[in-house]
Amino acid sequence: MFESLSSKIDKALKTLKGQGKITEINVASTVKEIRKALIDADVNYKVAKSVTDSIREKALGREVLIAVSPGQLLVKIVSEELTELMGGTKEDINTKGDPAVILIAGLQGSGKTTFSAKLASFLKKQNKNVLLAACDIYRPAAIDQLKVLGEQVGVEVYSEPENKNAVQIAKNAIEHAKKNNKKIVIVDTAGRLAIDEQMMKEIEEVKASVKPSETLFVVDSMTGQDAVNTAKTFNERLNFDGVVLTKLDGDTRGGAALSIRAVVDKPIKFISTGEKMEALDLFYPDRMAQRILGMGDVISLVERAQQVFDEEEAKKLNQKIRKNQFSFDDFLAQIQQIKKMGSIKDLVGMIPGMNKMMKDIDIDDNAFKPIEAIIRAMTLEERENPDIINGSRRKRIADGSGTTIQQVNNLIKQFSDMRKLMKNMNKMGKKGMPNMNAFGR
């Protein structure tokens, strides 16, 4: 999302690199470029002016330490200001109540239904007993979509397909939750293609009847300043508690994320990337500021990994690696785990410096597909013992996977090299040298 903005801010900050000290002239030039970068990213003009004025004021008022260059100091100030602009600190959702009710609102196409299922999955992992309530009575197949997603994440969906009263459905869902020991009810409401009085009145009535502990406004970040204006209108009628930014993996300039807090004065609570149910993160303003400045977000990367990787399975895999028994089946399982963490492009953005290194490389989420196809075209024996894969077997695997013999050869060679590396690491460990586990202690 922030590729263009990151690149422009980095270019602006480079004008200070090599300077001996901060002066009014070189700060003015840098701040002007930062403001232009923010406006180009679709940040509200008043917000962009306010934040850059603050950066300029703080930069001129700071003494430059001997060990810190002016450029480094300004990076720190910009990071602090961007963090403050986006809310300063993370804010959690309120799940108190018996049951707690979370009301989801937004325009049609913003990703409300998908987010509702993602949130249900997120809360379920915290051992919360969740119920999804299908209250979108207008959009064709909205109830079916929620049921499919609910089944995918293992959460019950309450619906009344014949009932056209959203308020009554929501109230009945809460009664159902009480009878079935559900601690949280997530109410997915209807959206419209544009704001209209009928829509606003209905969502107001739903909120008044269910008295939610949390009301979240879901906004498509790809709509830029329109998203901010829509959020403002909804807030005036609903007084929601927080914002959810969806489609952050899309081709968007990111201005909504940077200015929505300042304009609406409500915190961003979640960010969502892609369609995968695991691709939902709590919003940390400081981490997002670091990503914008190309510093990555290793903490979020580790947290995502912890969510999808099973500790017992990791121990079994470690034993296999120690015994040099790592197979193509194990490799395939690791690919599935990585895919659960979200889009590859998003994961790369969390690694410091990787965005700059790979800015000219198109990172495709389908990159794993040929590898998976090749492994699945192998017999069980071939996956366990790749050494038996001769020329005729390679041709059969290539034909069966829809790939070329060269692609099959490349994968087998890369896998063989990886196993040799693992074997050498094990030998080093047995000789008293640091082994793979030692790095994690």
C-alpha positions in Angstrom: 0.0 0.0 0.0 2.7 2.5 1.0 5.3 1.7 -1.6 5.1 5.0 -3.5 4.8 7.1 -0.2 7.8 5.2 1.3 9.9 5.8 -1.8 9.1 9.6 -1.8 9.7 10.1 1.9 13.0 8.2 1.7 14.0 10.4 -1.2 13.1 13.5 0.8 15.1 12.4 3.8 18.1 11.7 1.6 18.5 15.4 1.0 19.7 15.7 4.6 22.1 12.9 4.5 25.7 14.1 4.4 24.7 17.5 5.9 26.8 18.6 8.8 23.9 20.1 10.8 20.2 20.8 10.6 19.5 24.3 9.2 16.2 26.1 8.5 17.0 25.9 4.7 17.7 22.1 4.5 14.8 21.3 6.8 12.4 23.5 4.8 13.4 21.7 1.6 12.9 18.2 3.2 9.6 19.0 4.8 8.3 20.4 1.6 9.0 17.1 -0.2 7.5 15.1 2.7 4.3 17.2 2.5 4.1 16.7 -1.3 4.6 13.0 -0.7 1.7 12.9 1.8 -0.6 14.8 -0.5 0.3 12.6 -3.4 -0.6 9.6 -1.2 -4.1 11.1 -0.8 -3.7 12.4 2.7 -6.0 15.2 3.6 -4.3 18.6 2.8 -4.9 20.1 6.3 -3.6 16.9 8.0 -0.5 16.9 5.7 0.2 20.5 6.5 -0.3 20.1 10.2 2.0 17.1 10.5 4.8 18.6 8.4 4.6 21.9 10.3 5.1 19.9 13.5 8.0 18.0 11.9 9.7 21.3 10.9 9.2 22.8 14.4 10.6 19.8 16.2 13.5 19.4 13.8 14.7 23.0 14.3 14.3 22.7 18.1 16.5 19.6 18.5 20.2 19.5 19.0 22.1 17.0 16.8 24.1 14.5 18.8 27.7 13.7 17.6 26.7 10.0 17.0 23.5 10.9 15.1 23.4 12.5 11.7 20.7 15.1 10.8 19.1 12.6 8.5 18.8 10.0 11.2 17.3 12.6 13.6 14.7 13.6 11.1 13.8 10.0 10.4 13.1 9.6 14.1 11.0 12.8 14.2 9.0 11.8 11.1 8.4 8.3 12.7 7.1 9.9 15.9 4.8 12.3 14.0 3.4 9.6 11.7 2.8 7.4 14.8 1.0 10.3 16.6 -1.0 11.1 13.4 -2.3 7.5 13.3 -3.3 7.4 16.9 -0.2 7.0 19.0 -1.0 3.6 20.6 -2.9 0.4 19.8 -6.5 0.3 21.0 -8.3 -2.9 21.7 -12.0 -3.7 21.0 -14.4 -4.0 23.9 -15.6 -7.6 24.4 -17.3 -7.1 27.7 -21.0 -8.1 28.0 -23.2 -11.2 28.3 -22.9 -11.6 25.4 -20.7 -8.9 24.0 -22.1 -7.5 20.8 -19.9 -6.2 18.0 -21.7 -4.3 15.3 -20.1 -4.1 11.9 -21.1 -1.2 9.6 -19.9 0.1 6.2 -20.7 0.6 2.5 -21.3 -2.4 0.2 -18.0 -3.8 -1.2 -15.9 -2.5 1.7 -15.3 -6.1 3.0 -17.7 -6.2 5.9 -18.7 -9.8 5.6 -15.1 -11.1 5.1 -13.9 -9.0 8.0 -16.7 -10.3 10.2 -15.5 -13.9 9.6 -11.9 -12.9 10.1 -12.8 -11.2 13.4 -14.7 -14.3 14.5 -11.6 -16.4 13.7 -9.3 -13.9 15.5 -11.5 -14.1 18.7 -11.9 -17.8 18.5 -8.2 -18.2 18.7 -8.4 -16.4 22.0 -10.7 -19.1 23.2 -13.9 -17.0 22.9 -17.1 -18.7 22.0 -18.4 -16.6 19.0 -21.6 -16.4 17.0 -21.9 -14.6 13.6 -25.3 -13.0 12.9 -26.3 -12.5 9.2 -28.2 -9.3 9.1 -27.5 -8.2 5.5 -31.0 -8.8 4.1 -30.5 -7.0 0.8 -27.4 -8.2 -0.9 -27.9 -11.4 -2.9 -26.0 -14.3 -1.4 -24.8 -12.3 1.6 -26.1 -14.9 4.0 -24.7 -17.7 2.0 -21.3 -16.0 1.9 -21.2 -15.6 5.7 -22.2 -19.2 6.1 -19.4 -20.4 3.9 -16.9 -18.2 5.7 -18.3 -19.2 9.1 -17.9 -22.9 8.2 -14.3 -22.2 7.0 -13.3 -20.7 10.4 -15.5 -23.1 12.5 -17.9 -20.5 13.8 -21.7 -20.9 13.9 -23.8 -18.4 11.8 -27.3 -17.4 12.9 -29.6 -16.4 10.0 -33.3 -16.1 9.1 -33.4 -16.1 5.3 -37.1 -15.4 5.1 -37.1 -12.6 7.6 -36.6 -9.1 6.1 -36.4 -7.3 9.5 -32.7 -6.7 10.3 -33.4 -5.4 13.8 -35.5 -8.5 14.7 -32.8 -10.9 13.3 -30.1 -9.2 15.4 -32.2 -9.4 18.6 -33.1 -13.1 17.9 -29.4 -13.8 17.3 -28.5 -12.4 20.7 -31.2 -14.5 22.4 -29.8 -17.5 20.5 -26.3 -16.7 21.8 -27.5 -16.5 25.4 -29.2 -19.9 25.2 -26.2 -21.5 23.6 -23.4 -20.0 25.8 -22.0 -17.8 23.0 -19.9 -15.0 24.6 -19.6 -12.7 21.6 -22.1 -11.9 18.8 -20.7 -10.3 15.6 -23.5 -8.6 13.7 -22.8 -8.3 10.0 -25.1 -5.5 8.6 -26.2 -4.5 5.1 -24.2 -2.0 3.1 -25.2 0.2 0.1 -23.4 1.4 -2.9 -23.7 5.0 -1.5 -24.9 6.6 1.7 -28.7 6.9 1.8 -31.2 7.8 4.5 -32.8 4.3 4.5 -29.5 2.7 5.2 -28.5 5.1 7.9 -31.9 4.7 9.6 -31.7 1.0 9.6 -28.2 0.8 11.0 -29.2 3.3 13.7 -32.2 1.1 14.7 -30.1 -2.0 14.8 -27.6 -0.3 17.1 -30.3 1.1 19.4 -31.9 -2.3 19.7 -28.8 -4.5 20.4 -26.8 -1.8 22.3 -23.4 -3.1 21.1 -20.3 -3.0 23.3 -18.3 -2.2 20.1 -19.3 -0.6 16.8 -16.7 -0.9 14.0 -16.8 0.9 10.7 -15.2 -1.1 7.9 -13.7 1.0 5.1 -12.1 0.1 1.8 -8.7 1.8 2.0 -8.4 1.8 -1.8 -11.1 4.5 -2.0 -8.7 7.1 -0.5 -10.2 10.4 0.7 -13.7 9.1 -0.2 -13.2 6.6 2.6 -12.4 9.4 5.1 -15.5 11.4 4.0 -17.7 8.3 4.3 -16.3 7.5 7.8 -17.1 11.1 8.8 -20.7 10.8 7.7 -21.2 7.4 9.4 -19.6 8.7 12.6 -22.0 11.6 12.8 -24.9 9.2 12.7 -23.5 6.1 14.5 -20.8 7.5 16.7 -18.8 4.3 16.1 -15.9 3.1 18.4 -13.3 2.3 15.8 -12.3 1.9 12.2 -11.2 -1.2 10.2 -9.1 -0.7 7.1 -9.5 -3.4 4.5 -7.7 -4.2 1.2 -4.4 -2.8 2.4 -2.7 -5.2 0.0 -4.4 -3.4 -2.9 -2.9 -0.8 -5.2 -3.8 2.2 -3.1 -1.9 5.3 -2.0 -2.6 4.8 1.7 -3.9 8.3 2.5 -7.0 6.9 4.3 -4.8 5.1 6.9 -2.8 8.3 7.6 -5.6 10.8 7.8 -8.7 9.0 9.0 -7.8 9.2 12.7 -7.1 12.9 12.5 -10.3 13.7 10.6 -12.8 11.4 12.4 -11.0 11.3 15.8 -11.7 7.6 16.1 -8.9 4.9 16.4 -8.0 2.4 13.6 -8.4 -0.9 15.4 -7.8 -3.5 12.7 -6.1 -3.8 9.3 -7.0 -6.5 6.8 -5.1 -7.7 3.8 -6.3 -10.2 1.3 -9.1 -12.8 1.5 -7.4 -15.3 3.8 -9.0 -15.7 7.2 -5.6 -15.3 8.9 -4.8 -12.0 7.2 -6.1 -9.7 10.0 -3.9 -7.7 12.3 -4.4 -5.3 15.2 -3.4 -1.8 14.2 -0.2 -0.5 15.8 0.5 3.1 14.8 4.2 2.8 15.6 4.7 -0.3 13.6 2.8 1.2 10.6 5.0 4.3 10.8 8.1 2.1 10.7 6.9 0.2 7.7 6.2 3.5 5.8 9.8 4.6 6.6 11.1 1.2 5.3 12.1 -0.1 8.7 9.9 -3.2 8.4 7.7 -4.7 11.1 9.4 -7.8 12.4 7.2 -8.0 15.6 4.0 -8.4 13.5 5.8 -11.0 11.3 6.7 -13.0 14.3 3.2 -12.7 15.7 1.7 -14.0 12.5 4.1 -16.9 12.5 3.2 -17.8 16.0 -0.5 -17.9 15.0 -0.1 -20.4 12.2 2.9 -22.6 13.3 2.1 -25.5 15.7 4.7 -26.0 18.4 4.3 -29.8 18.5 4.6 -30.0 14.7 7.7 -27.8 14.8 9.3 -30.2 17.3 8.6 -33.2 15.1 10.0 -31.4 12.1 13.1 -30.5 14.0 13.6 -34.2 14.8 13.3 -35.1 11.1 15.9 -32.4 10.2 18.3 -33.8 12.8 17.9 -37.3 11.4 18.2 -36.0 7.8 14.7 -37.2 7.0 13.2 -33.9 5.7 11.0 -34.9 2.8 9.0 -33.2 0.0 5.9 -33.8 2.1 7.5 -31.8 5.0 8.4 -29.1 2.5 4.8 -28.9 1.1 3.5 -28.6 4.7 5.8 -25.7 5.3 4.6 -23.9 2.2 1.0 -24.3 3.4 1.9 -22.7 6.7 3.6 -19.8 5.1 0.6 -19.2 2.8 -1.6 -19.0 5.9 0.4 -16.0 7.1 -1.0 -13.8 4.4 0.1 -12.4 1.1 3.8 -12.8 0.3 4.1 -9.2 -0.7 2.8 -8.1 2.7 5.2 -10.5 4.5 8.1 -9.1 2.5 7.1 -5.6 3.5 7.5 -6.6 7.2 11.2 -7.5 6.7 13.5 -4.4 7.2 15.0 -3.2 3.9 13.3 -5.9 1.7 10.8 -3.4 0.1 13.7 -1.4 -1.3 15.6 -4.5 -2.4 12.6 -6.0 -4.2 10.8 -2.8 -5.4 11.3 -3.8 -9.1 10.3 -7.4 -8.6 6.7 -8.4 -8.9 5.9 -10.7 -6.0 3.1 -13.0 -7.0 1.1 -15.0 -4.5 0.8 -17.7 -7.1 4.6 -18.3 -7.1 4.2 -21.5 -5.0 1.6 -23.1 -7.3 4.1 -24.7 -9.7 6.1 -26.1 -6.7 3.0 -27.5 -5.1 1.8 -29.0 -8.4 5.2 -30.7 -8.9 5.3 -32.2 -5.4 1.7 -33.4 -5.7 2.5 -35.1 -9.0 5.1 -37.3 -7.2 4.4 -40.7 -5.7 4.6 -41.1 -1.9 7.9 -43.0 -2.4 9.4 -40.2 -4.6 8.5 -37.6 -2.0 10.2 -39.6 0.8 13.2 -40.4 -1.4 13.9 -38.0 -4.2 17.1 -39.8 -5.2 15.0 -42.4 -7.1 13.5 -39.8 -9.4 15.2 -40.7 -12.7 14.6 -39.2 -16.2 11.4 -41.0 -17.0 9.9 -40.2 -13.6 10.8 -36.5 -14.1 9.0 -36.5 -17.4 5.9 -38.1 -15.8 6.0 -35.6 -13.0 6.3 -32.7 -15.4 3.4 -33.9 -17.5 1.3 -34.6 -14.4 1.9 -31.1 -12.9 1.6 -29.1 -16.1 5.2 -27.9 -15.8 8.4 -28.4 -17.7 11.2 -31.0 -17.1 13.5 -28.0 -16.4 11.2 -26.7 -13.6 11.1 -30.2 -12.1 14.9 -30.5 -12.3 15.4 -27.1 -10.7 13.1 -27.9 -7.8 14.8 -31.3 -7.1 18.2 -29.7 -7.2 17.2 -26.8 -4.9 15.6 -29.4 -2.5 18.7 -31.5 -2.6 20.9 -28.5 -1.8 18.7 -27.6 1.1 18.9 -31.1 2.5 22.7 -31.0 2.2 22.8 -27.7 4.1 20.6 -29.2 6.9 22.9 -32.2 7.0 26.0 -30.0 7.4 24.3 -28.0 10.1 23.6 -31.2 12.0 27.2 -32.3 11.7 28.3 -28.9 13.1 25.9 -29.4 16.0 27.3 -32.8 16.8 30.9 -31.5 16.9 29.9 -28.9 19.5 29.5 -26.1 17.0 26.3 -24.0 17.1 23.4 -25.9 15.6 20.1 -24.7 14.2 18.4 -24.7 17.6 21.1 -22.7 19.2 20.1 -19.6 17.3 16.6 -19.6 19.0 17.9 -19.8 22.6 
